[in-house]
Amino acid sequence: MLISTETGAAQVVSIGIDTRFYDDVGCLAADWARQPAGATPFVRPDSGWIDARTAFFARSSATRTALGSGLVAYADEADARRADREGRAIGWDEARALTGQAP
């Protein structure tokens, strides 16, 4: 997949399969249940690639994501709270739930 902007970039890395890239964090969250055991989800906040399970997410009305999920990753919880339209920092399990996936 062509990544049009780093704002929503995500990827899944797993031994034995090609890295899978996503243009929207929400697509990674929705697709996570289909990944093999031992896979690692990565997102790309300003600080570079980090494990999505340790990241914080915000749904900002000011930021548009490539495929419309509105989820943006942050390395810092306070940054996510400031960016979120409801002042919340969303964790990985909640991000998955927002895309219709059970944590």
C-alpha positions in Angstrom: 0.0 0.0 0.0 1.2 3.5 -0.8 1.4 5.6 2.4 0.2 9.1 1.5 1.0 10.7 4.9 2.9 9.7 8.0 0.1 11.1 10.2 -1.8 7.8 10.0 0.9 5.4 8.9 0.9 2.0 10.5 2.4 -1.5 9.9 2.4 -5.1 11.1 5.6 -6.9 11.3 5.7 -10.7 11.7 8.3 -13.4 11.2 7.8 -15.3 8.0 5.4 -12.9 6.2 5.9 -9.6 4.4 5.4 -6.4 6.4 1.9 -5.1 5.9 1.5 -1.3 5.7 -1.6 0.7 6.4 -2.5 4.3 5.4 -4.8 4.7 8.4 -4.3 3.6 12.0 -8.0 2.6 12.1 -7.4 0.1 9.3 -4.6 -1.5 11.3 -6.8 -1.7 14.4 -9.7 -3.2 12.4 -7.4 -5.8 10.7 -5.5 -6.7 13.9 -7.5 -9.8 14.7 -6.5 -11.4 11.4 -2.8 -11.1 12.2 -0.7 -14.2 13.1 0.4 -14.8 16.7 3.6 -13.0 17.5 2.9 -10.2 15.1 3.7 -6.6 16.2 1.6 -3.6 15.3 3.5 -0.3 14.8 2.2 3.2 14.4 4.2 6.3 13.5 3.7 9.4 15.7 6.2 12.2 15.3 8.8 10.3 17.3 9.1 7.5 14.7 7.8 3.9 14.7 6.5 2.6 18.1 4.5 -0.5 19.1 0.8 0.4 18.8 0.1 -1.4 22.0 2.1 1.2 23.9 0.8 4.2 22.0 -2.0 6.6 22.8 -4.6 7.6 20.2 -6.8 10.6 19.7 -9.9 11.3 17.6 -9.3 14.8 16.5 -11.8 16.9 14.5 -8.9 18.9 13.2 -7.0 16.0 11.7 -8.2 14.0 8.7 -6.9 10.5 8.2 -6.5 8.9 4.8 -9.4 6.5 5.1 -11.5 8.4 7.6 -11.0 6.6 11.0 -9.9 9.9 12.6 -7.5 8.0 14.8 -4.1 9.5 15.2 -1.2 7.9 17.2 0.8 9.7 19.9 3.8 8.5 21.9 2.7 10.7 24.9 -0.6 10.4 26.7 -0.8 14.1 27.4 -0.4 14.9 23.7 -3.2 12.5 22.8 -5.5 14.1 25.4 -4.8 17.6 24.0 -5.5 16.5 20.5 -8.6 14.4 21.2 -12.0 16.1 20.6 -13.2 14.8 24.0 -9.9 15.3 25.9 -9.3 11.6 26.2 -6.2 9.4 25.5 -7.4 6.2 23.8 -5.4 3.0 24.3 -4.9 0.2 21.7 -7.8 -2.0 23.0 -10.2 0.9 22.9 -8.9 2.0 19.4 -9.7 -1.6 18.2 -13.1 -1.4 19.8 -13.9 1.8 18.0 -13.3 0.0 14.7 -15.7 -2.7 15.7 -13.0 -5.2 16.9 -13.2 -6.6 20.4 -10.1 -6.1 22.4 
